[in-house]
Amino acid sequence: MTALASTAQVGRDVLLLGAATSDQTPQRACPPEVLARHQDILSIPAPAEGWSGAPQAVDVFGVLTGEVRISHGDRVICGNMHDARTRDSRFRAGVGMVVVPKAGEREPIVVSWATPLKPRWIPTVRLGAPSPVQQNDTARLLVRAACIAVAIALALSALMGFATARDRTFLYYVSICLVFVLWQAVLGGLSGYPEPWLPVHDRASWWLVGLTAMVLALLLPVLWRLNGGARLWPGSRNGQRVVLWALIGAGLCVPWLGVTGLVRMAAALELVFILGCIACLGVGLWALFKRDGYALTGLLALAPWWILILADAAQAQWLTSYRIEALQLSATWFLMMAAYALNLRLGRLRQQRDEMRQLADTDALTGLPNRRHGLHLLARHLERAGAEQQPLAIGFLDIDLFKDINDRFGHDVGDQVLVAVARGLRGAVRVQDDVIRMGGEEFLVLLPGASHGAALARLENVRLQMASVAAPLGIAGLDVTVSIGLAALRPGRDDLAGLLRRADHAMYRAKRAGRDQVCDGEQPLTADDPLIA
């Protein structure tokens, strides 16, 4: 057997961290000033035959502010939800203690706490065997921590969305997530776990009410928009701003309120929340009646809040027991629905961007890539051909006597000829983006991977196909022919401009030679070669 006693040693099959300690489990008695604020006391009596002698676990949760005192006989502890260092490490979602009364003993277990701000926000005390009570406490902690983790993950996702779309709506959503994280941390006591990271101290009620005002300032306008209020009544945006800044102002005033003012503020915020949910429900149903499909997202985001409102009105026991978890799950569902709506917005922005890019890169008449986009495509082909040592050829095509076609038959027929030629060229290549309208009656055909001989044969086939594009137009006397100049890439000698220039020269040579033919660009254009239209 290997002895491992230092703070960090590695044995053959185990890593031992830490060392033996003489520190006792932290337990803290309530100071007198805390006990003076404990107006609510619960005495849990022993069974009729007395305690059985088995360990008894007591867990107190749902106490949003102040200390909780648990005592049995001479053993007294006092725990604060916003400072995990004051609590038994076996209980993290509540303040708990395990006692072992002697068999037959009748000493009650006494729990006391400060009167909550709202009459219905009463704590829940769970009594039973240590294992199931602690498991329930752990499950609550997992739910609370998971809700905060989801909010943080959604905020990070929105930041990436902002980096992609540069839309400030994503930053607004990030601020919503961060405020909800702080609110949930104070609500569930995680602001003090594992050590206090927010200066809550004994001002938890003030923190909770102030953050609740901030949450409502962000929650209600978003619910209104998700349910279609801004789409049905664009003028309501001013009202949304009034609600937002009024609630933010109320939240900022909370630190200077006394206990009575705090109670009134909490009641006022609850009323504002209910009225806001009524308004959002009404507008959401009206928008759905008007066949606004986006309103369904808003109604789904609103659904858990209405469940809480109705359960609170009915004084449902499950809500009393799991109020904190229910609030956090409702907030998480809301954030997820808002994220879904945000992703829909991102999708629309991307679609609009793609449509704008398509319009910028496409010739409106023929639907082919325009000159700017075509040159970009040719540059990519050149780069790939150089890197992969592959052949590349291009064909510069010009419709013969196109000015005469416009003069004899009109510009409408000229446009029909351009569209027919573009359609024929598309059918002659493997990739439609390899046909480009350079302007006027000029087109560029890209032939990546084609050798000089193969490119010449393919362009000759294109020339023959162009002779038949006029027939479907049914215009008597209309004949369409094309002159094509071929240029094959010469590695190390041609750049983009040089390749285009050789193809252009070859096309003019085809026109000089009588039109309706393909010429290659191996010979430079001389001064004797006229530019023939």
C-alpha positions as CSV (number, residue, x, y, z in Angstrom):
1,M,0.0,0.0,0.0
2,T,1.3,3.5,-1.0
3,A,1.0,6.2,1.6
4,L,-0.1,9.6,0.1
5,A,-0.1,12.4,2.7
6,S,1.1,15.5,0.9
7,T,-1.2,18.1,-0.7
8,A,-0.7,16.6,-4.2
9,Q,0.9,13.2,-4.9
10,V,0.4,10.7,-7.7
11,G,0.3,7.1,-6.9
12,R,0.2,4.3,-9.4
13,D,-3.6,4.5,-10.0
14,V,-4.8,7.6,-8.2
15,L,-4.1,11.3,-7.8
16,L,-4.7,12.5,-4.2
17,L,-5.2,16.3,-3.7
18,G,-5.4,18.1,-0.4
19,A,-4.4,16.8,3.1
20,A,-6.0,16.0,6.4
21,T,-7.5,18.9,8.2
22,S,-8.5,19.8,11.8
23,D,-11.1,22.4,10.7
24,Q,-14.6,21.8,11.8
25,T,-17.7,22.1,9.6
26,P,-18.6,25.8,9.6
27,Q,-21.6,26.5,11.8
28,R,-22.8,29.9,12.8
29,A,-25.2,31.0,15.4
30,C,-27.5,33.9,14.6
31,P,-26.5,37.2,16.0
32,P,-29.1,39.0,18.2
33,E,-29.8,41.7,15.6
34,V,-30.8,38.9,13.1
35,L,-33.0,37.1,15.6
36,A,-34.8,40.4,16.3
37,R,-36.0,40.4,12.7
38,H,-37.4,36.9,12.8
39,Q,-41.1,37.3,13.2
40,D,-42.1,34.0,11.6
41,I,-41.4,30.9,13.6
42,L,-42.2,27.2,12.8
43,S,-42.0,24.6,15.5
44,I,-41.8,21.0,14.2
45,P,-43.0,18.7,16.9
46,A,-41.7,15.2,17.5
47,P,-44.0,12.3,16.6
48,A,-46.5,11.2,19.3
49,E,-44.1,8.4,20.3
50,G,-41.1,10.7,20.2
51,W,-38.2,10.8,17.7
52,S,-37.1,7.4,16.5
53,G,-33.4,8.1,17.0
54,A,-32.7,8.1,13.2
55,P,-31.1,11.2,11.6
56,Q,-33.5,13.9,10.6
57,A,-32.7,16.3,7.8
58,V,-34.4,19.8,7.7
59,D,-34.1,21.9,4.5
60,V,-35.6,25.4,4.3
61,F,-35.9,26.9,0.8
62,G,-37.8,29.7,-0.9
63,V,-36.4,32.2,1.6
64,L,-35.4,35.1,-0.7
65,T,-33.8,37.3,1.9
66,G,-32.3,37.4,5.3
67,E,-31.0,34.6,7.6
68,V,-32.7,31.3,8.4
69,R,-32.4,29.9,11.9
70,I,-32.7,26.2,12.6
71,S,-32.4,24.8,16.1
72,H,-32.9,21.6,18.1
73,G,-32.0,21.6,21.7
74,D,-28.6,23.2,22.2
75,R,-27.7,23.0,18.5
76,V,-28.4,26.2,16.7
77,I,-27.3,27.3,13.2
78,C,-28.0,30.3,11.1
79,G,-27.6,30.4,7.3
80,N,-27.8,33.0,4.7
81,M,-28.8,32.1,1.1
82,H,-26.5,34.7,-0.3
83,D,-23.3,33.4,1.5
84,A,-22.7,29.7,1.0
85,R,-20.0,29.8,3.6
86,T,-22.6,30.1,6.3
87,R,-24.5,27.0,5.3
88,D,-24.1,23.3,5.8
89,S,-22.3,22.0,2.6
90,R,-24.8,19.2,2.3
91,F,-27.5,21.8,1.4
92,R,-27.0,24.2,-1.5
93,A,-30.4,25.2,-2.7
94,G,-31.6,25.9,0.8
95,V,-30.5,26.3,4.4
96,G,-30.4,22.9,6.0
97,M,-29.2,20.9,9.0
98,V,-29.1,17.2,10.0
99,V,-30.0,16.5,13.6
100,V,-29.9,13.1,15.4
101,P,-32.5,13.3,18.3
102,K,-32.3,10.6,20.9
103,A,-34.9,7.9,20.7
104,G,-38.0,8.9,22.5
105,E,-36.9,12.5,22.8
106,R,-39.7,15.1,22.2
107,E,-37.7,18.3,21.7
108,P,-39.1,20.1,18.6
109,I,-37.1,21.4,15.7
110,V,-37.6,25.1,15.5
111,V,-37.2,27.2,12.3
112,S,-37.5,30.9,12.1
113,W,-37.1,33.6,9.4
114,A,-37.9,37.2,8.6
115,T,-41.3,38.0,7.2
116,P,-41.2,37.9,3.4
117,L,-42.0,41.0,1.2
118,K,-45.0,39.3,-0.3
119,P,-47.6,37.3,1.7
120,R,-47.6,34.4,-0.8
121,W,-43.8,34.2,-1.0
122,I,-43.5,31.9,1.9
123,P,-40.7,29.5,2.5
124,T,-41.0,25.7,2.3
125,V,-39.6,23.4,5.0
126,R,-38.8,19.8,4.0
127,L,-38.3,17.2,6.8
128,G,-37.2,13.6,6.3
129,A,-34.3,11.2,5.9
130,P,-31.1,12.9,4.9
131,S,-30.6,11.2,1.6
132,P,-33.9,12.1,-0.2
133,V,-33.9,15.6,1.4
134,Q,-30.4,16.2,0.1
135,Q,-31.2,14.7,-3.3
136,N,-34.1,17.1,-3.6
137,D,-31.9,20.0,-2.6
138,T,-29.3,19.0,-5.2
139,A,-31.9,18.7,-7.9
140,R,-33.0,22.3,-7.2
141,L,-29.4,23.5,-7.3
142,L,-28.9,21.8,-10.7
143,V,-32.0,23.4,-12.1
144,R,-31.0,26.9,-10.9
145,A,-27.4,26.5,-12.2
146,A,-28.6,25.1,-15.5
147,C,-30.9,28.0,-16.1
148,I,-28.1,30.5,-15.6
149,A,-25.8,28.4,-17.8
150,V,-28.3,28.4,-20.6
151,A,-28.7,32.2,-20.3
152,I,-24.9,32.7,-20.5
153,A,-24.7,30.3,-23.5
154,L,-27.4,32.2,-25.3
155,A,-25.6,35.5,-24.6
156,L,-22.4,34.1,-26.1
157,S,-24.3,32.8,-29.2
158,A,-25.9,36.3,-29.7
159,L,-22.4,37.9,-29.5
160,M,-21.3,35.6,-32.4
161,G,-24.5,36.6,-34.2
162,F,-23.6,40.2,-33.8
163,A,-20.1,39.6,-35.1
164,T,-21.7,38.0,-38.2
165,A,-24.6,40.4,-38.9
166,R,-23.4,43.7,-37.1
167,D,-27.0,44.1,-36.0
168,R,-27.4,46.0,-32.7
169,T,-30.5,43.9,-31.9
170,F,-28.1,41.1,-30.9
171,L,-26.3,43.3,-28.4
172,Y,-29.7,44.2,-26.9
173,Y,-30.4,40.5,-26.5
174,V,-27.0,40.0,-24.8
175,S,-27.9,42.7,-22.3
176,I,-31.2,41.0,-21.6
177,C,-29.4,37.7,-20.9
178,L,-26.9,39.3,-18.6
179,V,-29.6,41.1,-16.6
180,F,-31.5,37.8,-16.3
181,V,-28.4,36.0,-15.1
182,L,-27.9,38.5,-12.3
183,W,-31.6,38.4,-11.4
184,Q,-31.6,34.6,-11.3
185,A,-28.4,34.5,-9.3
186,V,-30.0,36.7,-6.6
187,L,-33.4,34.9,-6.8
188,G,-31.8,31.4,-6.4
189,G,-29.1,32.3,-4.0
190,L,-26.3,31.5,-6.4
191,S,-24.9,35.0,-5.9
192,G,-23.3,33.6,-2.8
193,Y,-22.1,30.3,-4.2
194,P,-19.4,29.1,-3.6
195,E,-18.5,32.5,-2.1
196,P,-20.4,35.8,-2.5
197,W,-19.6,37.4,-5.9
198,L,-22.3,40.1,-5.6
199,P,-22.3,42.5,-2.7
200,V,-25.8,41.3,-1.6
201,H,-25.1,40.9,2.2
202,D,-28.3,41.7,4.1
203,R,-29.8,43.8,1.3
204,A,-31.1,40.8,-0.8
205,S,-34.7,42.2,-0.9
206,W,-33.4,45.5,-2.4
207,W,-31.3,43.6,-4.9
208,L,-34.2,41.4,-5.9
209,V,-36.7,44.2,-6.3
210,G,-34.3,46.4,-8.2
211,L,-33.3,43.6,-10.6
212,T,-36.9,42.6,-11.0
213,A,-37.7,46.1,-12.2
214,M,-34.7,45.8,-14.7
215,V,-36.0,42.4,-15.9
216,L,-39.5,43.7,-16.5
217,A,-38.0,46.7,-18.3
218,L,-36.5,44.3,-20.9
219,L,-39.1,41.5,-20.7
220,L,-42.3,43.4,-21.4
221,P,-41.1,45.3,-24.6
222,V,-39.7,42.1,-26.0
223,L,-42.9,40.2,-25.3
224,W,-44.9,43.0,-27.0
225,R,-42.7,42.8,-30.1
226,L,-42.7,39.0,-30.2
227,N,-46.5,39.0,-30.1
228,G,-46.7,41.4,-33.0
229,G,-47.5,44.7,-31.2
230,A,-44.8,46.7,-33.0
231,R,-45.9,45.2,-36.4
232,L,-49.6,45.9,-35.8
233,W,-49.1,49.4,-34.3
234,P,-45.7,50.9,-35.3
235,G,-46.5,54.0,-33.2
236,S,-46.4,51.8,-30.0
237,R,-42.6,52.0,-30.1
238,N,-42.7,55.3,-28.2
239,G,-44.9,53.6,-25.5
240,Q,-42.4,50.8,-25.2
241,R,-39.6,53.2,-24.6
242,V,-41.6,54.9,-21.9
243,V,-42.3,51.6,-20.1
244,L,-38.6,50.6,-20.5
245,W,-37.2,53.8,-19.0
246,A,-39.8,54.1,-16.3
247,L,-39.0,50.6,-15.0
248,I,-35.3,51.2,-15.3
249,G,-35.7,54.4,-13.3
250,A,-37.8,52.6,-10.7
251,G,-35.1,49.9,-10.4
252,L,-32.4,52.6,-9.9
253,C,-34.4,54.2,-7.1
254,V,-34.8,51.0,-5.1
255,P,-31.6,51.3,-3.0
256,W,-33.0,54.4,-1.4
257,L,-36.3,52.9,-0.4
258,G,-37.2,51.9,3.2
259,V,-38.9,48.5,4.0
260,T,-42.4,50.0,3.5
261,G,-41.5,51.5,0.2
262,L,-39.9,48.3,-0.9
263,V,-43.1,46.3,-0.2
264,R,-45.1,48.8,-2.2
265,M,-42.6,48.7,-5.1
266,A,-42.7,44.9,-5.2
267,A,-46.5,45.0,-5.3
268,A,-46.5,47.7,-8.0
269,L,-44.0,45.7,-10.1
270,E,-46.3,42.6,-9.8
271,L,-49.2,44.6,-11.0
272,V,-47.3,46.0,-14.0
273,F,-46.2,42.5,-14.9
274,I,-49.7,41.2,-14.9
275,L,-51.1,44.1,-16.9
276,G,-48.2,43.8,-19.4
277,C,-48.9,40.0,-19.8
278,I,-52.6,40.8,-20.4
279,A,-51.7,43.4,-23.1
280,C,-49.2,41.0,-24.8
281,L,-51.7,38.1,-24.7
282,G,-54.4,40.3,-26.3
283,V,-52.1,41.6,-29.1
284,G,-50.7,38.2,-29.7
285,L,-54.1,36.6,-30.2
286,W,-55.1,39.5,-32.5
287,A,-52.0,39.2,-34.5
288,L,-52.5,35.5,-34.9
289,F,-56.1,36.2,-36.0
290,K,-54.5,38.5,-38.6
291,R,-52.5,35.6,-39.8
292,D,-49.2,36.9,-38.4
293,G,-47.2,33.6,-38.1
294,Y,-44.5,35.3,-36.1
295,A,-47.0,36.0,-33.2
296,L,-47.0,32.3,-32.4
297,T,-43.4,32.6,-31.1
298,G,-44.6,35.4,-28.8
299,L,-47.5,33.5,-27.5
300,L,-45.2,30.5,-26.7
301,A,-42.8,32.8,-24.9
302,L,-45.7,34.2,-22.9
303,A,-47.3,30.8,-22.0
304,P,-45.2,29.9,-18.9
305,W,-45.7,33.4,-17.4
306,W,-49.4,33.0,-17.7
307,I,-49.1,29.5,-16.0
308,L,-47.4,31.2,-13.1
309,I,-49.9,34.0,-12.9
310,L,-52.9,31.6,-12.8
311,A,-51.1,29.2,-10.4
312,D,-50.4,32.1,-8.1
313,A,-54.0,33.2,-8.2
314,A,-55.1,29.7,-7.3
315,Q,-52.5,29.4,-4.6
316,A,-51.2,26.2,-6.1
317,Q,-49.0,24.2,-3.7
318,W,-46.5,23.3,-6.4
319,L,-45.8,26.9,-7.1
320,T,-45.2,27.6,-3.4
321,S,-42.7,24.7,-3.2
322,Y,-40.9,25.4,-6.5
323,R,-41.5,29.1,-7.1
324,I,-37.8,29.9,-7.7
325,E,-37.3,27.0,-10.1
326,A,-40.6,27.8,-11.9
327,L,-39.5,31.5,-12.3
328,Q,-36.1,30.5,-13.6
329,L,-37.5,27.9,-16.0
330,S,-40.0,30.5,-17.3
331,A,-37.2,33.0,-17.8
332,T,-35.1,30.4,-19.6
333,W,-38.0,29.5,-21.9
334,F,-38.5,33.2,-22.7
335,L,-34.8,33.6,-23.5
336,M,-34.9,30.6,-25.8
337,M,-38.0,31.9,-27.7
338,A,-36.4,35.3,-28.0
339,A,-33.2,33.6,-29.3
340,Y,-35.4,31.7,-31.8
341,A,-36.9,34.9,-33.0
342,L,-33.4,36.4,-33.2
343,N,-32.2,33.5,-35.4
344,L,-35.2,34.1,-37.7
345,R,-34.1,37.7,-37.9
346,L,-30.6,36.6,-38.7
347,G,-31.9,34.3,-41.4
348,R,-33.8,37.2,-43.0
349,L,-30.8,39.4,-42.8
350,R,-28.7,36.8,-44.5
351,Q,-31.3,36.2,-47.1
352,Q,-31.5,40.0,-47.8
353,R,-27.7,40.1,-48.0
354,D,-27.6,37.2,-50.4
355,E,-30.3,38.8,-52.5
356,M,-28.4,42.1,-52.6
357,R,-25.2,40.3,-53.5
358,Q,-27.1,38.4,-56.2
359,L,-28.4,41.6,-57.7
360,A,-25.0,43.2,-57.5
361,D,-23.4,40.2,-59.3
362,T,-26.0,39.4,-61.9
363,D,-26.9,41.0,-65.2
364,A,-30.6,42.0,-64.9
365,L,-31.6,41.1,-68.5
366,T,-30.0,37.7,-69.0
367,G,-29.5,36.5,-65.4
368,L,-25.8,35.7,-66.1
369,P,-23.0,36.9,-63.9
370,N,-22.1,40.5,-64.8
371,R,-18.7,41.8,-65.8
372,R,-17.6,42.6,-62.3
373,H,-18.5,39.2,-60.9
374,G,-17.2,37.5,-64.0
375,L,-13.8,38.9,-63.7
376,H,-13.8,37.8,-60.1
377,L,-14.7,34.3,-61.2
378,L,-12.0,34.3,-63.8
379,A,-9.4,35.4,-61.3
380,R,-10.3,32.5,-59.0
381,H,-10.0,30.1,-62.0
382,L,-6.6,31.5,-62.8
383,E,-5.4,31.1,-59.2
384,R,-6.6,27.5,-59.1
385,A,-5.1,26.7,-62.5
386,G,-1.7,28.0,-61.3
387,A,-1.9,26.2,-58.0
388,E,-3.0,22.9,-59.4
389,Q,-1.1,23.1,-62.8
390,Q,-4.3,22.7,-64.7
391,P,-5.2,24.1,-68.2
392,L,-7.6,27.0,-68.6
393,A,-9.1,28.5,-71.7
394,I,-11.6,31.3,-72.3
395,G,-13.8,32.2,-75.2
396,F,-14.7,35.8,-76.0
397,L,-18.0,35.8,-77.9
398,D,-19.6,38.7,-79.8
399,I,-23.0,38.6,-81.6
400,D,-22.4,39.5,-85.2
401,L,-24.1,42.7,-86.6
402,F,-26.0,43.2,-83.4
403,K,-26.4,46.9,-84.2
404,D,-28.2,46.0,-87.4
405,I,-30.5,43.7,-85.5
406,N,-31.5,46.5,-83.2
407,D,-31.9,48.9,-86.2
408,R,-34.0,46.5,-88.3
409,F,-36.2,44.8,-85.7
410,G,-36.1,47.1,-82.7
411,H,-34.4,47.0,-79.3
412,D,-37.1,44.7,-77.9
413,V,-36.0,42.0,-80.4
414,G,-32.4,42.8,-79.6
415,D,-33.1,42.1,-75.9
416,Q,-34.8,38.8,-76.9
417,V,-31.7,37.8,-78.9
418,L,-29.5,38.5,-75.9
419,V,-31.7,36.4,-73.7
420,A,-31.8,33.6,-76.3
421,V,-28.0,33.6,-76.7
422,A,-27.5,33.6,-72.9
423,R,-29.9,30.6,-72.6
424,G,-28.0,28.8,-75.4
425,L,-24.6,29.4,-73.7
426,R,-25.9,28.2,-70.4
427,G,-26.9,24.9,-72.0
428,A,-23.5,24.5,-73.7
429,V,-21.4,24.6,-70.4
430,R,-21.3,22.4,-67.4
431,V,-21.4,25.2,-64.8
432,Q,-23.8,28.1,-65.5
433,D,-21.6,30.6,-63.7
434,D,-19.0,29.9,-66.4
435,V,-20.9,32.1,-68.9
436,I,-20.6,35.9,-68.3
437,R,-22.2,38.9,-69.9
438,M,-19.4,41.4,-70.3
439,G,-21.6,44.1,-71.6
440,G,-23.6,45.0,-74.7
441,E,-23.5,42.0,-77.1
442,E,-20.3,40.5,-75.6
443,F,-20.1,37.3,-73.6
444,L,-17.3,35.4,-71.9
445,V,-17.2,31.6,-71.7
446,L,-14.9,30.1,-69.1
447,L,-13.4,26.6,-69.8
448,P,-11.5,25.5,-66.7
449,G,-9.6,22.2,-67.2
450,A,-9.9,22.4,-71.0
451,S,-6.8,22.1,-73.1
452,H,-6.3,24.2,-76.2
453,G,-7.6,21.6,-78.6
454,A,-10.6,20.6,-76.4
455,A,-11.5,24.3,-75.9
456,L,-11.4,24.9,-79.6
457,A,-13.7,22.0,-80.3
458,R,-16.2,23.1,-77.5
459,L,-16.3,26.7,-78.8
460,E,-16.9,25.5,-82.3
461,N,-19.8,23.5,-81.0
462,V,-21.1,26.6,-79.2
463,R,-20.9,28.6,-82.4
464,L,-23.0,26.0,-84.3
465,Q,-25.6,26.0,-81.5
466,M,-25.9,29.8,-81.6
467,A,-27.1,29.6,-85.2
468,S,-30.3,28.0,-84.0
469,V,-31.2,30.3,-81.1
470,A,-33.2,32.7,-83.3
471,A,-35.6,30.0,-84.5
472,P,-37.8,29.8,-81.4
473,L,-38.3,33.6,-81.5
474,G,-40.3,33.2,-84.8
475,I,-39.1,36.5,-86.3
476,A,-38.9,36.3,-90.1
477,G,-35.5,37.3,-91.5
478,L,-33.7,37.2,-88.2
479,D,-30.4,35.4,-88.3
480,V,-28.0,35.2,-85.3
481,T,-24.4,34.3,-85.7
482,V,-21.4,34.8,-83.3
483,S,-17.7,35.4,-83.6
484,I,-15.6,33.8,-80.9
485,G,-12.0,34.4,-79.8
486,L,-10.2,31.7,-78.0
487,A,-7.3,32.2,-75.6
488,A,-5.6,29.3,-73.7
489,L,-3.6,30.1,-70.5
490,R,0.2,30.1,-71.0
491,P,1.6,29.4,-67.5
492,G,4.0,32.0,-66.3
493,R,3.2,34.3,-69.2
494,D,-0.5,35.3,-68.9
495,D,-2.2,37.3,-66.2
496,L,-5.9,38.1,-66.2
497,A,-5.6,41.2,-68.3
498,G,-3.3,39.5,-70.8
499,L,-5.6,36.5,-71.2
500,L,-8.6,38.6,-71.8
501,R,-6.7,40.8,-74.3
502,R,-5.6,37.8,-76.4
503,A,-9.2,36.4,-76.4
504,D,-10.6,39.8,-77.4
505,H,-8.0,40.2,-80.2
506,A,-8.9,36.7,-81.5
507,M,-12.6,37.6,-81.5
508,Y,-11.9,40.7,-83.7
509,R,-9.8,38.5,-86.0
510,A,-12.8,36.2,-86.4
511,K,-14.9,39.2,-87.4
512,R,-12.3,40.4,-89.9
513,A,-12.1,36.9,-91.4
514,G,-15.9,37.0,-92.2
515,R,-17.6,36.5,-88.8
516,D,-19.4,33.3,-87.7
517,Q,-16.2,31.5,-86.8
518,V,-13.8,30.7,-83.9
519,C,-10.2,32.1,-83.9
520,D,-7.6,31.5,-81.3
521,G,-5.3,34.1,-79.8
522,E,-1.9,32.7,-80.5
523,Q,-1.1,35.6,-82.9
524,P,-1.2,39.2,-81.5
525,L,-3.5,41.7,-83.2
526,T,-1.6,43.9,-85.7
527,A,-2.1,47.5,-86.6
528,D,-3.7,46.3,-89.9
529,D,-6.5,44.5,-88.1
530,P,-9.5,46.9,-88.0
531,L,-12.1,46.8,-85.2
532,I,-15.2,45.5,-87.0
533,A,-18.6,45.7,-85.3
